[in-house]
């Protein structure tokens, strides 16, 4: 037996904070060594942080990465342990996303990324070049300062693997795993037994299953050990990197880390018998045949052994049941952890949320409550960093620290019900009850006096006073009156967030939380610069349907039972007066249901449908209940209001990314914001298709009617003829 102990990490790196990142890297190495590991794998670009974006274009970022690497190599961090560090490297005129392999204070080789992630949230081609020379390793001259410090002038650079005395090891970097021709296939045929994948993969609802099954598939049919490392946490942007470092052996997961955690460092260790890899590969005839005529991959000889001999005291890691969270748990824990990272790193002292008593703002409140529960739980588990952050943010004195989530929420979370004459007592009561369950510092404010002041000012200027539609006003008046209320709430929220800490003798400021969901953003069903305009929004790319399921889950599992009633209530903005014959409802205002919006959103973004192809798809999907003409009207209505309101996406509050059809304009869904909302060419094509389908229906109906009549005539004639005794009547 060749026993190999490996350690893979999830690190909560912060883009451009080199001190923080180096500290966490060192802590992970120390934990790996303490566990007796021979290999330590960290996340992609872990030294500067994955999310540096255009900072990667600065020479400072590359230089500081080398300086941090030098610090790691001059110490004893790499003594007796193979470490893979992620950082940018410039060779010639090109900048590469690299894994740097180090052992015993020397660099063994530098492996540049072959396939760059350049879709969705990723823009790696903006900052890096993909390495294309796969047939040889080049000799890379180390920077002079590094060379002098290490006593090493050059290092192999390129695509290849390392041949140790007892095993062969190679890298695969994030995106390469998901390509149609992943490097691990070729490397396995060349005898590589251990693949180390450094990743920077963000959370998305229901995505982990795909990722884990891809990892399993990498070794299931060809054998091998696959180590996966990922960043975990918010490194300064809309993304939450969801960890889940793991080790897979011959298609079985033998070690798995957490997907959501407040820990800055998590090290996952596995003990592996490498002979099981050789055994499986030897039993696969097709693998043997392909290996016999493989394309040779360059390699680097390393005169060092990583494995231990057979030892009964060492237990080999066994396959385990993979841990998956439900979507409701993902909504609770992902945004909850993201909010904690943002809070502790922003310098803020807490959050302020306009809490309306509706589903969306209540979801945000429940997520903050979940965050408070996670903080208290992690402190109870002995996490000193979480404890120190909580003491600072909560302004605890005299050795005190959070031991109760409701008490902690009271210190760091303000909720404000900003009612008007249009608000109901029911929503007001729901907001108060939920705030009490969570423990927030709750305020009840009436904005009527401010609204009245604005209307009086307008009347003084123009001599006119707008009226609601139910009181005889026009659509323009009705919409303007709603917008005034919404925008006053935004201004009031930011004023309270700035001044309430001062009023209560607390340091700092509060972050204002937004609460618009992805479907409302897609439709534009929000007022520009209203309460959707905030500092950050934890639910901005989560669908209404998912949020309602989350509320039902949270009512039970988070201990906030009032959420059950909130979820059951029909969604309403409460911006218009209520009458006995009229009640404002979101879906009526929008002219479509939230379920329909989710369908439109997925077809538009995930399936890349324009108006015509969306119409065609929905004719198949909804054809059993709607005519082509009805489908056409729905598609036209959606695209009309989507395009009219697209400009609102340019100022959308930075939101936690959780959904693949998010309309977020900053980096994920890049489209114009000035449209011809009539879509004349596309809508004309839809009308032509409707006419063709209607004509086909008429033709088919006529043909069916003729067939039915003919069938009836033949049947009747047969009966009559049979009665007459004519032997040919049946023909």
N, C-alpha and C positions, 0 to 999 in steps of 0.2 A: 504493500500500500504506500501511496505517496499522499500524505496528509498536508493539506494547505489551508491555512486559516486566513480569510479575507475580511476586510472591513470596508463598507461603503457608507457614504455620509449624505445626510440632508443638512444643509447649512443655510441659515437665514442671513445671507449676504445683503449688503446695502451698497448700491451702485455708487462708485467714486469715494467710498469711505474705506481707504486702504488700511487704516489702523484697525478698524472694526473687523474687516475681512481677514486680515492677517491673524488677529487674535483668535477668531473662530476656527481658522484653518489649523492653527497650532493646538487648540483645544481638541479638535477632532483627531489629530495625529496622536496626541497624548492618550486619548481614550482607546484608539486602535492599538497602540503599543501595550497599554494596560491589559487589553484583552488577549494579547499574544498574537496579533495579526502580522502577517508577512507582507501584506499589500494594503494600501489605503487609497481609496478613490474618492475624489471630491467632485463637485458640480462643474458644469461648463463655465469657463471664464470666471472662476471663483475668486481670483485675486482682485481684479477691478470690480467685479460684479457683472452679471449678465446684462443688466438693463442700462448700461452707460450710453447707449445709442450714439448720438453725434459726438459725444466725448471720446469715442473710439478714434475719431479723426484727429484728435490732438496728440502730438508726440508726447506730451506730459503723461498721458494715460499709459502709453507703452513703456516709457521710462520708469514710471513709478511701479509698474508691474515687475519689471526687472529688478528694481531695488528691493521689493518685497520678497522676490524669489531668492535674491542674494542673501537676505536676512535669514530665510529658512535654511539655506544650504550652509551658511557659516556656523549655524548652531548645530545641535545634535538631533534635530528633528527627523532627518532622513536616515539616521544610523540604524542599520538592520531592518529597514522597512522600505519597500518600493512604494513611492508616492507619485501620484499623477496630479499635476496642478494645471488649471485652466487659465490662460492669459493670451493677450494679443502679441504677435511677434511680426516684426518687419524684416523681410529678406529681399534685398535689392530695393525695388520700388513698391513692392506689394506687401499688403498687410494681411496676415492670416490669423484665423481663430484656431488656437493650438492647445494641445495637451503636451505638457512637458513632464517627461518621466525622469525621476531622480532617485538615486540610491547612494547611501554612504557619502553624502556631500558632493556628489557628482551628477551631472546631467547625462543620462544614457542616450536619449534621443528626443527629438521634438516631432510630434505628429500633427500636421495641419489638417483642418477639416476639408473633406472632399466634396461634400454636398451641403450647400448652405440653405437654411430655412428662409424663404422669401415670400411667404403668403400669409394671409390672415393678419396676426399681430406682429409678424416677423419681417424684418428688413435687413437681413444680414448682408445681402449684396451691396447695400449702401455703404457698408463699412469694411467689408472683407472681400478677399478673392478666394475662390475655391481652388484647391490644389489639384492640378490635372496630370502631373507627371507620376504615374502609378508604377512605372517600370524600374525606377531607381531611387536610391537615397542620395541626397546631395550633401556636401560638406558645408555646414553653416558656421561662419566665424562668429563667435560670441562677442557681444559688446565688450569694448576694452576694459571697462571697469569690472565687469563680471568675470572676464577672462583672468585678469590679474588677481582678483579676490579668490577665485576657485583653483587657480593654477591649471586651467583647462582652456585651450585655445579654440577648439571647434567641437561640433557635435553632429551626428547624422540627423538630417532633416528630410521629412517626406513620409510617404506611405510605406509602411513595413511593420515588422514585428520583432520582438526581442526573444532571443533563444537563451534561456537560462540553462543551467546544467541539468535541471530536472523537469523543466516544463517550458512551454512557449506561450507568450502573452502578447496581446495586441489591443489597440484602441478602436472604438467606434464612437463617433461623436454625435449624439442627439439625433438630428434629422437623418443621418445615414441609415439608421435602423429601419426607417419607414420608406426607404426608396425601393424601386422595383428590382434593383440589383444591389442589395446591401453587401458591404465589405465582409461581414461575418461569414458569408457562404464561401467565398474564396479563401479566407483566412483559415477556416476549418479544414478545407482540403489540403492546406499547407501545413497542417499539424498544430495549429494554434489551439490551445485547450482553454485558455481564459480570455474572454473579451471584457474590456473595461469601457463602459459607456458613461461618459460625463454629459449630463443633460441640463437644459434650462427650459423645462416644460411647464406651462402654466395650467392652472385648473380651469376646467370647463365641465359643466354638468354632464354626467354620464360618460365622461371621456376615459376614466381610469380603466374600465373594462377593456377597451380597445388597446390601450397601452400595455397592460399586463399580458394580454393574449398575444401581442406582437413579440414581447420579450420571451414568452413561452415558446412561440413558434421558431424563434431564432436558434433554439437548441433542441427542439423536440425531434426533428427528423435528421439531425446531423451530429447530435451530441455536443457537449461542451459546457463550460461554466460561463454564465453571463452575469456580470456585475453592473448594476444600474444605480447611478447617483443623480440626485436632482437638488436644485435649490428649493428652499421652503420658506415662504413668507412674502411680504411686500417689500420689494427693493427700491421703491420710489415711484411706481407708476400704477396704472390701472390693473395690472396683472397680479395674481397671487400664484406663486409657484408652489405646487402641492406635494412636494417631497415624495414619499413612498419609495425610498431607496430599497432595493431588494436584490436578492441573489437567486438565480435560477440555475439548476443543474439538470441536464438532460430532459428539459421540458417540465421540471417540477420546481415550484417555488419553495425554497428551503429557508428563506429569511425575508421578512417584509417589515419596513418601517411604517410610521404613521403617515397619513395623508395630510392631516391638519393638526398643527401643534403650535404651542407658544414657545417651545424650546428653540434656542438659537442653534444648538448643535445636537444632532441625533446620529449616532453611529450604530450601524447594523452589522453584526458579525456572523459569519458562517464558517463551519469546519467542513471541508470537502475532501473526499477521497478521489483524486484525479484518475485513478485506475478505472473508475466506472465510466469515464469518458472514453478511454481507449477500448474498453470492453464493448460499449454500445457501437462505436464506430466500426469495430472489427466484425460486428454481427450484421452490418448493413451492406449487402452486396453492391447495391447501387452506389453507395458512398465510396466503397473500395475502388469500383471501376472509375468513377469520376476523379478520384484522387490520383489515379495512375497516369492521367494525362492533364493534370492541372496546369494552370498558368502560374509560374513561379513568382512569389511575392518576395521582395527584398527583406533581408533580416539583419539584425545586429546581435553579435555574440556577446553574452554577458557571463563572465566566469564567476557565477554566484548561484548558490542553491537556496530555494525558497521553501521547499517542502520539508516535512518531518517524517521520520520513518514510522512504521507500525507501532502503535502504543495503545494498550488497552485502557489507559487512563483518559484518552482523548475520545470524546463522543462525536460521531459524525452527525451533521445536521440532517434531519429527516424532512420529507415533504410536509407542508402545512396547508391548512385551509386558507385560501386567499380572503382577505378582509376587504369588503366593499361597503361603502356607505350608501344609504338610500338617497335619492335626490333631495328629500326634505332635510336629511342630516347634512348634506353638502351645503345647502343654503344657510343652515345655521352656523356650521363650523368654518366654512371657507371665508365668507364675508366677516364673520366674527373675529377670526385671526387676522385678517387684512386690516380691519379697523384698529385692532390693538397695535399692530406694527405702525400704522399711520399715526395713531395718537402719541405713542411713546417717542417716535422719531421727529414729529413735527414741532415739539415744544409746547403743544397745547395742554390745557388742564382738564379738558373734557369735551363733551358733545352737547349741542343743543338741537332739538328736533321739534319742528312744528307738528304736533300730534293731533290729527283731525278726528281720530276715532274710526277712520276707514281702514280698508285692508292694507293699503300700501304703507302708510306711515306706521301702522301697527306692526307690520312685518319688520320695518327698520327698528322700531323700539324693541321688538322681541330679539332681534339679532344683537343689539347692544346688550340686552339682558343676558343673552347667551355668552357674550364676550366676558361680562362680569363674572359669570359662573365659571368659565374656563380659567380666568385669572385666579380666583380663589382656590379652585381645585389644584392648579399648578403650584401655587404657593404651599398648599398643604402637602404636595408631593415633594417639596424641598427645593424647588427651583429658585435659587438666590437672585438670578437676574430679573425674573418676573416680579419677585418680591421687591427688589430695589426700585424697579420702574413704577410699580403700584404705589409704593410709599411716596415717591416723588410726585407722581401725578395726583394722587389723592390727598397730598399735603398732610400726611400723618406725622405725628410728633411723639417724642418720648418712647421710642421703640415699638410703637403700635404699627400694625399692618392689617390688611383686609383679611377677615375670617368669615365674613358673611357677604354674599353677593348683593343683597338688597342695600346693605349699609354702604358698600363700595359704590353702588349705582347712585346713591343719594349724594355722594361727593363729586361724581364726575359726569353726571347725566341730568340735563335739564330737559323737560318736555313742556311744551306750551300749546294750549288749546286756544286758537285765535278765532273766537266765535263772532258771528254777525247776526243780524236779524233773520238771516236765511238759514242759520244753523239750527238743528233740532236738539232737543234735550237728550235724545237718545244717544247721538254721537258724542255730545258733551260728557254724558255719564260714562260711556264706554272708554273714552280717553282717560278719564279720572281713575276708573277701576283698574285699567291696564297699567297706568303709571304707578298705582299703589302696589300692584302685584310685582312689578319689576323693581320698584324702590326709587324711581327717579324723583328729582325735585320738580314738582308739577305746578304750573301756573295756569290760571284761567283768565284770558284777556278778551275784552270786547273791542273790536276795531270799528264799530259803527260811528263813533265820534270822528275818527280820522276819515272814513269814507265820506261822511257828511261834509266835512271841511273841504275835501277835494271837490265835491259836487257844487258846493256853494261858491268856491273860487271859479269853477268853470261857468256857473250861472252869471257871476259878476262879469266875467270876460265876454260872454257870448249872448247873455240874455235868455239862454235856454237851459233846461234841466232834463237830462235823459230819463227815460222810463223803461222798466222791464217789459218784455214782450207780453207777459200775462196781464200787464196793466195798460196795454195798448201801444207800447213802444215798438220801434222797428228792430230788425235783426242787428243793425249796427249799434243802436243804443243798448240793446240787450247784452251783446258781446262786450261792449266797452264797460258796462257796469260790473260784469263778472271779472274783467281784467283788472279793474281798479282794486277790487278786494284782494285778488291773488297777488298783485304786486305790492300792495301795502304789507301783506304778510311777509313777503321776502325782505323788505326793508326793516320791518320790525324784528324779524328773526336775527338779522345781522347786528342790529343795534343791541339786542339783548345778549347775544353771544359775546359782544365786546365789553359790555358794561356790568352784566350780572356778577361775574367773578369779582369785580371791584366792589360792588355793592355788598357782597358777602365776605369781603376781606380775603379773597383767594388770589393767588398769583396767576398771571398769564391770561389766556383768552380761551374761548370755546370754539370748536369747529362746528359749523352748521351742516346738518345732514339733510340731504335731499331724499325724496321718496317717490319719484316717478319710475314706472316700470318700462320694460323694453317695448311692450306693445303700444303704450301711449306715446313713446318717443317715435316709433315707426309711423304712427298715424298723425303725429303732431298734435295729439289731444292734450295740450298743456299750454299755459300762457308763457310767452317768452319773458324771462326775468320775473318769474313768480317763485313759489316755494320749491319748484323743481330746480331753481338756480341756488346752488349751495356750494360748500367747499368740496364735499365728496358725497357719493351716493352708493350705498352698498347693494342696492337692488336694481340699478339702472339697466342691467342687461338680463334680467330675470323676467319670465313671462307671468302674466296674471294668473294663468292656470297653475303654474308651479308655485306661485306665492300662496294661493288659496290652499293648496295641498300642504304647504309648509305651515300655515296657520293652524290647520287641523292637527298636524303633528305636534306643533309647539304647545298647543293648549294642554296636551297630555305630558309630553316629554320634557318641556322646559318649566312646567308648573305655572302656566299663565292661562287659567281656564276661561277667562273672558274672551280670549281669541276665538273660541268656538262661535260665540254670538256675532263677533265682528265679521268672521268669514261668511256667516249665513246671511248677513244683511246685503241687500242689493247695492252695488257701487254707485255712489252719487257724489258730485262735487259740492253740492249745497251752496251754490252761488246765485241761485234764483229763488224768488219767493215761492213757498209751497202753498198750493191752493187745494180745495177739496176735489177739484177736477184735474189737477196737474201736480206732478211730482217729478223733479229733475232726476234723470238716470243716465249714467255714463254711456251705456250701450245705445240708448236712444239718441243721445247727443251725437255720438260718433257715427251712427248709421250703420253699424256693424257690431258683431259680438266679439268678445275677446278671443273666443275660440277661432273665429274666422281670421282675426288679426294674426294669430300664431301661424295659421296656414299660409296667409299671404307672405308673412315675414320669412318663413322657411323657403317657400318657392322663390321669392325674390333674391335672397342671399345665398342659401345653401345650394339650391338647384339652378341658380343664375337665370331666372326667368324674367323676361320683359313682359309687357302687357299681353302680347299675342300668345306666347308660349304658356303664360300663366292661365290664360283663358282656355287654351287647349287642354292643359293638365286638369283644370277644374271641371271641364266638361266630362271627363272620365270619372273624376272623384265625386262630383255632385250631380251627375247626370240622372241618377235615380230619383232625385227629389226636385231638381230645378231644370227648366228648359234652357237651351243655349242662350236665348235672349236674356233670361234672368241672370245667368252666370256672367254674361257680358256686362250687364249693368253693374253687378257687384265689383267686377274687376276694374271697370272704368271709374267707379266711385272711389275705390281704394287708391288707384294711381293718381287721380285728381287731387285728393287731399294729401297723399304722401308727397307729391311734388310741390304743392302750394306751401306746405309746412316744412320742407326739407331744410330751409334756412335756420330753423330752430336747432338743428343738430350741430351747427357750427359753434353754439354757445352751451351745448349740453354739459351739465356738471360732470366732471371726471367720475366714472362709475366703475365699480368692480366688474371685470369681464367674466361672464359666466355662461353666455349663450352664443351659439354660432351664427345667429341671425341678427345680432346687435346692429343697429343703424349708426353706431358711434362714428362720428365724422373725423376724429383726430387722426386715427391710424388704421382702424379696422375696416371701415366701410367707406372707401374713398370715391365720392361721386360729386357732381356739381350740386349747387344749392339754388341755382336759378333755372327753372324749367319752363317750357311751354306746357302749362298744366292741361291744355286741351289735347295734347298728344295726337295731333291731327292724322298723321300717317298711320300710327299704330292702331288708333281707335277705328279708323276707316277699314283697316285690314280685319279687325275683329268683326265689324259690321258685315263685311263681305263673307266671312266665315259663317256668321249667323244666318245670312241669307241662303248660303249654300246648304247649310244643315237643315234649315226650314224647308227648302225646296226638296231636299232628299227625304225629309219626313213625309211631305205631302205625296211624293212619288211612291215611297214605301207603303204609305197608308192606302193609296189607291190600288197598288199591287196586291196588298193583303186583302183588301175588300173584294177585288176581282177573284182572287183565289178562294175566298170564303164563299162567294156566290156560286162559283163553278163547282166547288166541293158539295154545296147544298143541292145543286141541280143534279149532279151525277148520283148522289145518294138517293134522291127522291125517285129518279127514273128507275133506278135499280129495284126499288121496292115495288113500284107499279108493274114493272116488267115481270118481276118474279111472280106477282099475282096472276099475270096473264098466261103464264106457262111457257113464255118464249125462251128457248134454250140459249139464245144469243144476247139476252137482255143485259147480262153482266159485262159485256165488252164495251 
